[in-house]
C-alpha cells in the first residue's frame, strides 16, 4: 500500500476525478488549497490590499491505494499533461507506507 498525493488547479478538478475512476482508485479524500508560485518580494509587499489572497484556487487529493492502480494513474496523468496548453499540470507524488493500522 502507498499514499498517492495529487495537486491540481480547480480548472482541472473534474478531470482528476475522472482519472481516478479510470485507474480504479475508488477511495480518496480531498481538500481545497491555495497554490503559489515563487513571486518576487517586491510583488508580495506591493499589494494595496494585503489581506487579499493571491494564490491559485487548487485542490489536493490523497488516497491509500495499491501500486498497480498508482502506475495506471501516473500513465493517465502523463498523457493528460501532454495535452495541456497551460503551465498548470496535474502534480502527483507517491509516498511509501511503512506501517498502518
N, C-alpha and C positions, 0 to 999 in steps of 0.2 A: 504494500500500500504506500502511496506517495501523496503529497499535498501539491495540488495544482493551484497556482495563483495567476489570475488574469486581470489586467487593467485595460480599459478602453474608454475613449471619449463617448459621451452619451449618444452621439450620432450613430455609432455602430453597436449599441447595446443589443438591439434585436438580432443582429447578425451573430453576435457571440452566443446568444441563447440558441439560435438555430445550429451553430457549430457544435455546441454541447450535445444537442439532440442527435445530430449526425454521428457523433463519436460515441453515442450510447452512454453519456455521462448524465445520469438522471437525477443525482442528488448534488446540490451545490447551495452555497449561500452567497449573498451579495450585499453590497453597501454603496451608497453614494459617496463619492470623494471629490476633491478638487485636485486637478493635476497642474503642476507648474513646470516650466522650463526655466533654465538659468536666465535671469534678467540682470541687467547691469544695476549697480547700487543706485545710480542716478535715477533710473526709471522707477525703482522701488520707493524712493524717497520723494519723488516729484508729484505724486498724486495729490490733487486738490482735495480729495475725499479719502483720507487714509483708512476709513472704515470700510471702503468699497472692496469687495472681493475681486481679485484679479486672476484667479485660477480658472482653468477649463473645467466645465462640469463633466465629470467622469464617473465610471463605475468600477468597482473591484469585485471580482468573484473568486471564490475558492471552493475546492472540492477535494475530499479524501477519496481517491479512486485508484484503480489498478493501472499498472504501467502500460498495458496494451491499449487501453482507452486513451491514455495521455498521448501515446505515439500517434494514434489516429487523429486526435485533436490538433496536435502540432502540425501534422501534414495538412489538415484543413486550413489552419491559420496561415501557414506559409503560402498556400495557394491564394487565400483571400487577400493577404497583404500585398501580393504581387500585382493585384488589380487596382490598388488604391491610387488616387490622384492627389491625396493629401499627405501631410507629413505627420499623421497621427495613426500609425499602425496599431494593431492589437498586440499587446505585450503579454507574454506568458512565461512563467518560470515553474520549475519543479523542485520541491524540497523533499528529501527522503525522510521517512518517519522511522525513528529508531524504536520507539515504544508507543503503544496506545492501549487504552482500556475501552 
